[in-house]
Amino acid sequence: MLNPALSLVLSLLADAGSRDETSMAVHYAFPYTSPRYRTLTAREAHTRKVAYELKLPKPRALEEASAALSAHVQPGSILVPVPSSSGSTEVNRLLAEAIASKSGAWVHDLLSRRAEVPSSQQRYVEGRPGLSVTEHSMVAHTSLPDNGAPVFLVDNVCTTGNTLRAAHKALGSSERIAGLVWAYNHGPDGRRYDEKARCRTRDEA
């Protein structure tokens, strides 16, 4: 049985030091906890496993994640796959399509990157911090449909939130845009990463 899906609000900053703040809801199915922090529970280990399988992607992972995330999506909504570090939206497009098949939403492949960027895993191994919003090099190659429909940025995991911030900014920082991810990163003390970064949150639903 899946836990109730959770949602939060990020106060998005375009880059460190920016004063231009907007708010974006980020919906997720489960907290994501790194085994670097402590021994994971069975639920945490499964959430992590599914997050990795979504990158391949494996059909069972797509089915489980789309079943959990489709509950957040209204018919007629727009699902926008978030590009990977290589700039490809192929994997997240499959997740978006699986969610759309269960919710009556539409998939619009609108985002890409100006250039390939190092993955978060690569930067961690090299001892470097995560990418800033600008460093993500996210661009929209076409604009959002002007129909007022809710828009969801689809990704497997949200860690620092900068990937979603970059996608949000590339699409014009519209208030109708929200994040939609399988898992949201939590630190060793159980707090979301965004509570330690330059973001404000509201209580989880």
C-alpha positions as CSV (number, residue, x, y, z in Angstrom):
1,M,0.0,0.0,0.0
2,L,1.4,3.4,-1.0
3,N,1.6,6.1,1.6
4,P,-0.5,9.3,0.9
5,A,1.4,11.4,-1.6
6,L,3.0,14.5,-0.1
7,S,3.4,18.0,-1.3
8,L,5.5,21.0,-0.4
9,V,6.1,24.5,-1.5
10,L,9.5,25.7,-2.5
11,S,10.3,29.4,-2.5
12,L,12.3,29.3,-5.7
13,L,15.4,31.5,-6.2
14,A,16.7,31.9,-9.7
15,D,20.3,31.6,-8.4
16,A,22.1,32.1,-5.1
17,G,21.8,35.7,-4.1
18,S,18.8,36.4,-6.2
19,R,15.9,38.3,-4.6
20,D,13.4,37.2,-7.3
21,E,11.3,34.6,-5.5
22,T,8.3,32.7,-6.7
23,S,6.5,29.7,-5.3
24,M,6.1,26.3,-6.8
25,A,4.4,23.2,-5.4
26,V,6.4,20.0,-5.7
27,H,4.4,16.8,-5.3
28,Y,6.1,13.6,-4.5
29,A,5.2,10.1,-3.5
30,F,7.9,9.3,-0.9
31,P,10.9,10.8,0.9
32,Y,14.3,9.9,-0.5
33,T,17.0,9.1,2.0
34,S,20.7,8.4,1.1
35,P,22.3,5.3,2.6
36,R,25.3,7.6,3.3
37,Y,23.3,9.0,6.2
38,R,22.2,5.7,8.0
39,T,20.9,2.2,7.4
40,L,17.7,2.5,5.3
41,T,14.4,1.1,6.3
42,A,12.8,-1.4,3.9
43,R,10.5,1.4,2.6
44,E,13.4,3.8,2.0
45,A,15.4,1.1,0.3
46,H,12.5,0.4,-2.0
47,T,12.0,4.0,-2.8
48,R,15.6,4.4,-3.7
49,K,15.5,1.2,-5.9
50,V,12.5,2.5,-7.8
51,A,14.2,5.9,-8.3
52,Y,17.2,4.2,-9.9
53,E,15.0,1.8,-12.0
54,L,13.2,4.9,-13.4
55,K,16.4,6.0,-15.0
56,L,16.7,2.8,-17.0
57,P,13.6,2.7,-17.1
58,K,12.1,-0.6,-16.0
59,P,8.4,-1.2,-16.7
60,R,7.6,-2.1,-13.1
61,A,9.1,1.1,-11.8
62,L,7.2,3.1,-14.4
63,E,4.0,1.4,-13.3
64,E,4.5,2.0,-9.6
65,A,5.6,5.6,-9.9
66,S,2.9,6.6,-12.4
67,A,0.2,5.0,-10.2
68,A,1.3,7.1,-7.2
69,L,1.9,10.3,-9.1
70,S,-1.2,10.3,-11.3
71,A,-3.3,11.0,-8.2
72,H,-2.0,14.6,-8.3
73,V,-2.8,15.2,-11.9
74,Q,-6.1,16.5,-13.3
75,P,-7.4,15.5,-16.7
76,G,-6.2,18.0,-19.3
77,S,-3.1,18.9,-17.4
78,I,0.3,19.3,-19.2
79,L,3.2,17.1,-18.2
80,V,6.6,18.4,-19.2
81,P,9.5,15.9,-19.0
82,V,12.7,17.3,-17.3
83,P,15.9,16.7,-19.3
84,S,18.6,14.5,-17.9
85,S,22.1,15.8,-17.5
86,S,22.8,14.8,-21.2
87,G,19.9,16.9,-22.3
88,S,17.7,14.0,-23.3
89,T,14.1,13.8,-22.1
90,E,13.6,10.2,-23.3
91,V,13.4,8.6,-19.8
92,N,11.3,11.2,-18.1
93,R,9.0,11.3,-21.2
94,L,8.2,7.6,-20.6
95,L,7.3,8.3,-17.0
96,A,5.2,11.3,-18.1
97,E,3.4,9.2,-20.7
98,A,2.7,6.5,-18.1
99,I,1.2,9.2,-15.8
100,A,-0.8,10.6,-18.7
101,S,-2.3,7.3,-19.5
102,K,-3.7,7.1,-16.0
103,S,-4.8,10.7,-15.5
104,G,-6.0,12.0,-18.9
105,A,-3.1,14.5,-19.0
106,W,-1.1,15.5,-22.1
107,V,2.6,15.2,-22.5
108,H,4.5,18.3,-24.0
109,D,8.2,17.8,-24.6
110,L,9.3,21.4,-24.2
111,L,12.7,21.5,-22.5
112,S,16.3,20.8,-23.4
113,R,19.7,21.9,-22.4
114,R,22.1,24.2,-24.2
115,A,24.9,21.7,-23.4
116,E,25.4,18.5,-21.5
117,V,26.2,19.0,-17.8
118,P,27.8,16.7,-15.2
119,S,25.4,14.4,-13.4
120,S,24.8,14.9,-9.7
121,Q,26.5,11.5,-9.1
122,Q,29.6,12.6,-11.1
123,R,29.8,15.9,-9.1
124,Y,29.4,14.1,-5.8
125,V,32.3,11.6,-6.7
126,E,34.5,14.6,-7.7
127,G,33.7,16.4,-4.4
128,R,32.0,19.3,-6.2
129,P,28.7,21.0,-5.2
130,G,25.5,20.6,-7.2
131,L,24.8,22.8,-10.2
132,S,23.3,26.2,-9.8
133,V,20.2,27.1,-11.7
134,T,22.1,28.9,-14.4
135,E,24.7,26.0,-14.7
136,H,21.8,23.6,-15.6
137,S,21.7,25.4,-19.0
138,M,18.0,24.6,-19.2
139,V,16.1,26.1,-22.2
140,A,12.5,25.8,-23.6
141,H,12.5,25.2,-27.3
142,T,8.8,26.0,-27.5
143,S,6.5,27.9,-25.1
144,L,3.7,26.5,-22.9
145,P,0.3,26.2,-24.5
146,D,-1.7,29.3,-23.5
147,N,-4.8,27.4,-22.3
148,G,-4.4,27.9,-18.5
149,A,-4.0,24.2,-17.8
150,P,-2.0,23.1,-14.8
151,V,1.6,22.2,-15.7
152,F,3.7,19.5,-14.0
153,L,7.5,19.1,-14.4
154,V,8.1,15.4,-14.3
155,D,11.4,13.9,-12.9
156,N,12.3,10.8,-10.9
157,V,13.9,12.5,-7.9
158,C,14.3,16.1,-6.5
159,T,17.5,16.6,-4.4
160,T,18.4,20.3,-4.0
161,G,15.6,21.5,-6.2
162,N,17.8,23.3,-8.6
163,T,16.9,21.2,-11.6
164,L,13.2,22.0,-11.1
165,R,14.1,25.6,-10.5
166,A,15.9,25.7,-13.8
167,A,13.0,24.1,-15.6
168,H,10.6,26.4,-14.0
169,K,12.6,29.4,-15.0
170,A,13.1,28.2,-18.6
171,L,9.3,28.0,-18.9
172,G,8.8,31.6,-17.7
173,S,8.2,30.9,-13.9
174,S,4.5,30.6,-14.4
175,E,2.4,30.1,-11.3
176,R,0.5,27.2,-12.9
177,I,3.7,25.1,-13.0
178,A,4.4,22.5,-10.3
179,G,7.0,19.8,-9.8
180,L,6.0,16.1,-9.9
181,V,8.6,13.6,-8.7
182,W,8.7,10.1,-7.4
183,A,10.9,11.0,-4.4
184,Y,12.1,14.1,-2.6
185,N,15.5,14.2,-0.8
186,H,15.5,14.2,3.0
187,G,18.6,14.6,5.1
188,P,19.8,12.4,8.0
189,D,17.7,14.4,10.5
190,G,14.5,13.7,8.6
191,R,14.2,17.3,7.2
192,R,13.8,18.0,3.5
193,Y,16.9,19.3,1.9
194,D,15.1,22.5,1.0
195,E,14.7,23.3,4.7
196,K,18.5,23.6,4.9
197,A,18.9,25.5,1.7
198,R,17.6,28.9,0.6
199,C,13.9,27.8,0.4
200,R,10.9,28.1,2.6
201,T,8.4,25.3,2.9
202,R,4.9,24.8,4.2
203,D,3.7,21.8,6.2
204,E,3.3,18.6,4.2
205,A,-0.2,17.6,3.4
